[in-house]
Amino acid sequence: MEVDLVFLDKVFAIAVGNLGTLLRIVPSRRRQVI
């Protein structure tokens, strides 16, 4: 169980990080396109 929880924590952290980068990249791309 502990290993599974750690794995889920890592996946969650990676998912949040990806969302953060997407939120930063998308606006920059929109600005360039406009």
Residue, then its C-alpha position, 0 to 999 in steps of 0.5 A: m500500500e505504501v508503495d502504491l501511495v508513493f507512486l500515486d503521489k508521484v503521478f499526481a505531482i507530475a500531472v499537476g506539473n504538466l497542467g502548470t506548464l500547459l497553462r503557461i505555454v498555451p497563453s504564450r502561444r496564443r500571444q504569438v499567434i495573435 
